[in-house]
Amino acid sequence: MELRFREIRPDEVEQELTQKDQFNTDAVPLAATLIRESIQNSTDARIGGPGEPATIKFSFTPPNPANGEYWRRILGQLEPHLNAAEIDYRHLELDRPNFLIIEDFGTSGLTGSFDKRENDNFNDFWRRVGRSHKGSTKGGSWGLGKLVFPVSSDIRSFFGLTIRHDDQKRALLMGQAILEGHRIGATDFSAHGFFAIHDRNGFQRPVLEPAEIARFSTAVGFHRVTEPGLSVAIPFPREGLSRDTLIPIVIDNYFFPIISGDLVVDIDGETISAATFDKMAGRFRSGALGDGHLIGFIREIEAARKKDPDLELPGTWASKGLDKCISGDELVALREAYDKHRLISVRAPMTMRTKRDEAVSGHFDLFLRKPADDVPQSALKPLFIRGSITVPNEESNFRNRRAFAALIAAEPNVSRFLRDAENPAHTSWNGSGDKLNDRWRNARQRLHEIRHALPQLFQLLDQAIDRRDNDALKSLLFVADREWLRPVAGRDSTRTSGSVPHIASTPRLFEIARRNGGFTVRGGEGLEASSLPFVISVQAAYDLPVGNPLKKHSPYDFNFRLSNDIQITATGARWNAPEANRLLLTVINTNFSVEVVGFDENRDLVIAASKVDDEAPF
């Protein structure tokens, strides 16, 4: 197995793999990216039916001095290239590598041709960057994601052994190093190098010799013998990749396929499965999954998905709004069930159009359950799931709402649309992305409708439930010593007063209801159909010790005009933001509601609202 980097001709344009920086960020650390990419692509390759989960094993192999000469012959070939690429490996002994091993079982392996270029898994994995040929329901793509393997190595290298389910008579072994473009002497080399068998024309072929593959597998610590699947070995794994860092990431990101029985993950002897999940979550997490409340909600969802939903929305829900598409009787029934802490399931059909003007129909599912009063807010983690992948950054679209909530897009067409909207790390959806807008018409609007369906449903179910807390003001008004209330001897405790005339208040057109991290503007007792349409001006700012906070507002605090800053959900009303801290609302329905959330809960929010007579409805 020889290492070769391709020589760059003098007339070629130099290219660097800047995408590598996307896999280790403050928001998504390297360990999280490695887990997500490894498991996503392994679950895509699952070949078993119900009850036959894909199994992914992560293990750590310590250095073995007995294999020193073997590794010196293989990894020693990297030394001049590491030096030329200015990668510091002086703290490493190349003849004594340790390894992080990642192996999947119950999967197809890297299928397709290995001795020529074709649109298949083997070529996608080894010979392409940024492109893939996976279908709509697939989680990862073997496009940019596989770059996480060399990024996870201190010498920017990895090896892969695959046995294909349709060709189990032979195993295929290759390796790859991805450095930077570099120069040795007068020769320029590309970033990609291959540990492989090289043809005269430079084409890389995998090692097929059983004896050589057996020698490598023993030295590196692979467990695979004849089972189909893929084994990856990462030499000198980077700091921070350990059992105790990987297990919580698996629990946080892949609870759904694990609890559903589609995935089993083993990390250095610790097994995370449907049977062990609750115990492992309790051991390794203290957050949303640690106390069992969210796990119980997920298990309820899994059971509910095997039945018909409580309500299937009409196809016009996105254009008309949820409040117009749910009948009064249906809404009353849903609200009563929700207030009794029952799981609510609603199916939302969605029609999208490709750039070729082809209509593509599908659906996604919404789940809500009112929590008990003793459930901590930390357990109420909203879930946004595409296929088997959690999209964690999307939970900001349901921030600061007190409910168990989930949006699940498992249907192939909607899953395909959302996959096109995902960033390379699969942590958020981007309505402005090139891939999404190159393939779909009105993509940004469709994504907006999907994203905000869950908070809109919550708003409809939660807003009409009156709650009375007899102890709400106890901490402010409670009197411990009531002695001073008793009559004092010699003092006339009786008082007379004249009658006080009753002054009727004018019913309000609208009211402001504060909530954690925001507020809701909704119809008041005096709102009638004859008042429509009308315009409300709403200003907000964080309070200041001196001066008028509304006039001194800084857009660096928050900006209504930026879509990713404050989340605004309107039902029965339209809105725009003429200023950073001012909203104009056109009310078009007596049952309107505009929810504004995402403010800093540690700062006092000042709100001023009034009906505007000199603004034309829009």
N, C-alpha and C positions, 0 to 999 in steps of 0.2 A: 504494500500500500504506500504509494509515493505521493508526496505533497507537491503540488504545482500551482503557482499563480500565473495567470495569463499576462503576457507582456503587452504593454500598451503601445500602439503605433504612434509615430510622431504627429500624425494628422488627426488623432482622436481628441475629443473634448474630455477634459478631466471631470470626473463625477465622484462625489462623496456621498456616503449613505447617512445623510442627516437624520433619517427616520429613526435611527437607533436611539436618539435622545428621547423619543416618545415613550420608551418602555421603562424609564426610571425617573419619575417626577415626584414632587412633593405631594401631589394629589393622589397619584397611583404609584406606590413604590415598586421596585423590581420584583420582590417576592410575590406581590399580588398579580402583576402582569404575567409572571411565569406560571402561576397556578391557573389563571384564567385561560391563557393560550393553550397550555398543555391539555387541560380537561375539555375545553370547548372542542378542540379538534379530535380528541379521542372519542367524545360522545357522538360526534358527527359520523365517525367510522364504525359505530356500534352495529353489529349484525344480528344480535339476538332479538327474540320477540319478547312479549310480556313475561315478566318473571326472570328474564335473562339479562341482568345489568352488565354494562361495561365496567371493567375493573381497572383502575389506574393505581400503580404502585410507585411511590417515591422512596428511595433508599439512599443511604450514604455509604460509600466504600472508602475505608481508610487507606493510606499508602501501604504498599507491600514491597519492602526492599528486594524480595526475591524476583520481582519483575523489573528490576532497574534497567538491565540491559535491553529488554524488550521495549520499554517506554523511551529510553534514550534514542533508540533507532527510529521510533515513530515521531515523538514530539521534538526531538533534537532538530528535525528538519525546519522547525518554526523559528529557531533562534535568529538567523539573519533577518528574517522578515519582521519579527518583533522589534528588533533593534532599529531597523529602518523606519518602522511605523511609530517609533518612540513610545512603545508600550513597556512600562516598567515591570519586569518580571524577576528582578534581582532577588526578591524575597522567596522565590519559588525554586524548588528542585525539580527540573523537568523529568528526571528519571524516577521520581517518587510522587506521582500525582495522586490526589484523592479525587473522588468522583461523586457527583449527584446523579443518580440513575432515575429515569422516568420511563415506566413501561406500562402499556395498556394491553388488556386481554379482553377477549370477547369482541374484538374489532376486526376490520377487514385488512389492516396493513396498508402499505403504500402500493395500491394497485396501479396497473398500467405498464406501459413500455419503459424499460430502463436503458435500452441501447439506441433510442432515437427520441427526438422531441415530439411529444404529443400532448393533447389537452387532457391530462390525467393527474392523479394524485402524486405519483412518483416524481414527475417532472415539476409539478407545482411546488413540492417540498424542496427539491434539491436545486432546481435550475431556474426558478422564477422568483422575483421580488416585486410585490405590489399587485400581482394578478393571481386570480384563481378561477376555478371552474366548478364551484360548489353551488348546490341548489338553494332554493328559497328558505328552507327550514334549517339550514346549517348555521352553526353558531360562529365558528371562526372561518378562516379562508385559506390558511397556509399562504397568504399573500405577504403582508408585512409582519404578521404575527410570529413567524418562525425566527425572526431576527432576535427574539428574546433569548434563544438558546445560546448563541455566541456572546450576547451581551451579558449573560449570567456567568460567564467564564472569565477568570483573570487573564487567560491567554486567548480570549475571543474565539474559542473553538468548540466544536461538539462532534460527536459521532452518532450515527444512526444505523440500527440493524432492524430489518423488517422481514417478516414472513407473511406472504399474502394468502388470504383465505381461498383464493382460486388457483394457488400455485404453491402448495405447502411442501413440495418436494425439495425446495431450495430456499436458502436465506440470502439476503443481499446486504452488504456492509459498505458504507461510505463514511467519510468525514468531511468537515468543512471548517475553514477559518475565515472570518470576516474582520479584516483590520481596517486600515485606511489605504488609499492609494499611496504607494511608496516607491522609493528609488534605491536600488542597490548597484553601486558603481555607476555605469552609464545607462542602466536599463530601468525603465519605469514599469511597475507592476500594478495591476488592478487590485481592488480591495478583497476580492473573492479568491480563496485558494481551496483546492480539493485534495483530500486524502482519498485516492482512488487508483484504478487502473486507467492509464491514459492511452488513447489511440494515437496513431501518427498525426491525425488532424487536430489533436488536442481534446477530443471529446472524452468526457469522464464516464467511466463505467464502474459499477460496484464490484467489490470482491465477491466471488462466488465459490471459491475453494473452501470446502467444508473444514479442512484441518486448520486453515488460517483463521476462519471465523470462530472455530471452537477455541483456539488459542486466545484470540482477542476477548471473547465472551468471558472466559475464565479470569483473565487478567483484570478486566474492567468491573466484573461482578454482575453481569446480566443474569436474570433468572429464566429467561425464555429458552425453551428447548425446541419444541416443534409447534407451539401454539401460534396462531396467526395474530398479528398486531405489530406495533412499533416499539422499539426500545431506543432511548436516547441517553447518551452518556456525556455529561458536562464536566470536563477536567478543571480542577482548581475552582470550584464554585465560589462566587464572590461572597464577601462578608454579609451576614444578615440572612443567608439562606440556610435555615436549620429546621428541625422538626417542630420546635415550639413556635416559630414564626409562620410556618406553612399551614399548620393545622387550623388555627383560627381563621385564616383566609379561606380555606376550603369550606369551613362551616358558614362563614358570612356570605360567600358567593354562590355556593352550589347546594344549599339546603333543599331547593325545590326538587331537582332530579334525584337527590339522595333519599329524601323522604318519600318520593314517588316510587322508589324501587328501581330506577333506571341507572343508578350510578353507585359504585362502591369505591371508596378511596382508602388506600393504605399508605400511611406515612411512617416509615421506619418501625413497623410492627404495630402501630396504632390504627385500628380499622374504624372508618366512619361509614356506617351503612344505615338503612332504615331502622334496623333493630337497635343500633348503638347510638343513634344521633342524639337523642335527648341527654344521655349520659355524657357524651363527648362535649356537647354544647355547654353543659353545666360545668365541666372540668376546665374548659379552655376559654370560655367567654363569660363576661360579667355584664354584657350589654343587653341588646334587644333579645337575643336568643338564649341568654343565660338563665332566665327565670322560668321558662317554659310557656309563657303566655303567647308569644308569637308562634312558637312551634305548634301549639294547639290550634291556632288560627290557620296555619298552613295545612295541617292535617284535615281540618274542616273543608278547606278549599279542595283538596284532593278528592275527598268524598263527594263534594258537590259537583265536581266536573264530570262525574259519571252519570249525572242526572240532567234533566232539562233545566234551564235557568228559570228563576222566578219570573222574569220578564224579558221578552225579546223586543227591542226597540224597533220602530219602523225605519225604513231606509232614509227617511227625511230628517232624522233627529239632528244631524250635524248642521243642516241649514236652518231649521226652525228653532232649535234649542230643545233641551230635554223637557223643560217645563211645558212646552206645547205638545209634546209627543206622548206624555204619560197622562192618562185620563185621571179625573178626580178620584174615582173609586180605586184605581190601581195605586195612586199615590198614597191614599189613606191606608190601604192594606200594607204597602211597603213601609210606611212610617210606623205603623203599629208593630209590625214584625221587628223593625230595627230597634224600636224603643224597648222591646222585650229581649234584646240582646241576641236575636236570631241572625244567622248569616243571610245576607242579601246577595243574590247573584243576578246580574243583568248582562245580557248579550247585546253588543252594539255592532250592527252591520256597517260595513264601510266599503264604498266603491271608489277606486282610484283609477286614474287614466294615465297610460304610458305616453311617452312623447310621440309614439305612433298613433295616438288617439284610440288605443284599445282599452275598453273598460275591463277592469280587473276587480272582482268582488271578493270580499272576505269578511271576517269579523274578529272582534276581540272581546274579552270578558272582564267585567268589573265585579269586585267582591268587597262588601263592607259589613262590618259588625261593630255595634256599639260596645265599648269595653265596660266592664264593671268599674265602680268608683274607686276600688282599691288597686286597679292596674296602674303601675307607674307610667308616666309619659315616655320614659326611655324604652318601654316595650312596644310602643306604637310606631314601629318602623314601617313606613309605606313601601310596598313592593311593586316594582315595575319590572316585568319579566317578559323577555322575548324568547320563545322556544324554551330552552332550559337555562338561558342566561339571565342573570339579574343585571339590570342596568342601574347601578347605584346612584349616580348623580341625578337621575330623573326624580328621585324622591323629593327633591326641592319643590317640585310642582304640587306636592301635597303637604308642605311643611306646616307645622303648628296647628294641625287639626287633630282633635281627640277622637280617633277611631282606628280600628284595625282596617286596613285598606290594601287592595291589590288590583293591579291591572295586568292581565295575562294575555299576551298575543302569541298563541301557539298555532293558529291557523296559518297555512303556508303563505298565502298572498299578503296578508298584513305583516307577517313575519319578514317576508322578503322586502317589503317597503321600509320597515323599520331598520332592517339590516343595512340597507343602503344609506340610512341616516346616521349610522353609528360612527363614532370616531375610531381610530385604529385600536385603542385599548378596550373598546366595547363598554365604555362606562357612561356614555351620554349620547343623546340624539341631537343632531345639528340640522336645523331646517335650512341653513344656507349652504350646505355642503355641495360640492360639484357633482359627486356621484349621484346624490339624490335628485338634484334638479336637472341633471342631464338625462335621467331615465323617466322622470314623472312630471306630469303637469300639475300646477298648483300644489306642489309638494309641501311648501311651507305651511299653507293653510290646512292641508290634510293632517300634517303632523301636529299642528296646534289643536285641532279637533280631538285627536287621539289623546294627546297629553292632558287636556283639560276636561275630558269626560269624567274622570274619577272625582276631581274636586267639585264638579257641577252636580254629580249625583249625590255626593255627601251634603252639599248645600241644600238640595231639595229635601233630603231625608232628615237632616239635623235641625234645620232652622225653625221648623214648626213645633218642635218638642219643647214645651215649657218646663223649666226646672225651678224648684224652690228650695233654697238652702236656708233653713231657719238659723243656722249658726254662721252665716256668711259675715256678719258684722260683729260677731262675738268678741273678736280680738280688739275691736275699736271701742265698743260701747259697754263691754262687760264691767260690772261693778262688783268687786269682791266683798267690800264692807258696806252693808246697806244701813248701818246704824244712823248715818246722817239723814236718811230719808224719814226717820220717825219724827212725829210731832214733838216740838220742844215745849216743855211746861211753861205756861204763862203767855205763850204766843198764840194769837188767833190763827189757826191753820186753815180757816175757811175763807174763801175768796169768792167774790161774786163778779160776774162779768156780763156784759151785754151780749146780745146775740150777734154772731158774726155772719154777715150775709155770704151766701155761696156764690162764688165767682166761677162761672164755667169757663174752662180753657178751650181754646180753638183746636180741634183735632189736627194733627200734623200730617202733611203730605208724605213725609219720609222721616226716618230715624236712623241714628248711628249706633250700632252695637259694637262695642269693643271686644276683642278676643286676643289670645296670646299671639304676639307678633303682628297684629294688624287690626282691621276693623271691617265691618260690613255695613253698607248703605242699603236699606230696604224700605218697602212701603210702610206708611203709617196708617193710623185709623182713619184719617181724613182723605185718603187717596181714593178717588173714584175715577171711573172710565172717562167721565166728562173733563177731567183735568189733563188728560193726555193729548199730545205729548208735551213734556216740559223739560227744562234743563236745570241741572243742579251743578253748582261749582263746589268742589271739595279741595281744600288746601290742607297740607300736613307738614309738620316739621318736628324735629327733636327739640325739646324744651331747652331754654338757655337761662342762666342765672340773671342776665341783664339784657334788656331790649326785647323787641318783638321777634320771636323765633320764626314766624311765618315770613317775615320780610328779610331775615338774615339767614335763611336756609342756604346750605351749601349743597350743590349737586354731588359733591363727593360723599355726602351722607347717604343719599339715595336719589335715584332719578327715575321718575315715572316714564320717561321717554326711552329708556333702555329696557329692552324686553327681558334681559337676563338678570335684572336687578330686583324689582318688586313684581310679584305675581298678582295679576288682576284677572278675575273671573266674573263675567257679567252674564246674567240671565234676565231677559226682559228689558234690557237696556243696552245702549251703545256708549262707548267712551272714547275720548282722545285726551292727549296730554299736551296742552299748549305751553306748559312750563314744567320744569323739573319736579316741582312739588305741588302742581295743581292739575286736577282732573276736571273735565267737563263730562257730565253724564246726561245723555238723552234718554228719558224714561218713556218706554213705549208699551208697558204692560203693568197692570195694577199689582201683579205678583212679582215685581222685579226684585232683583238682589244683585249687588255688586260687591264682591269680596276682594279685599286688598290685603295681602299678607307678605311677609318677608322682612319686616322691620326688625331692628335690634331690640330684643326683649329686655336688655339691660338699660335702656334709655326711655325716658318719658316722652310719649308722642302727643303732640298738640294737634287737634283736628278742628277745622272750621268749615261749615257747610251751609249753603244757602241756595234758595231758588233764584235763578237768574232770569229776569224778564226780558233783558235786552239781547239775549243770545237766541238765535233761531235754532230749533231742533235740527239735528244732523242725522 
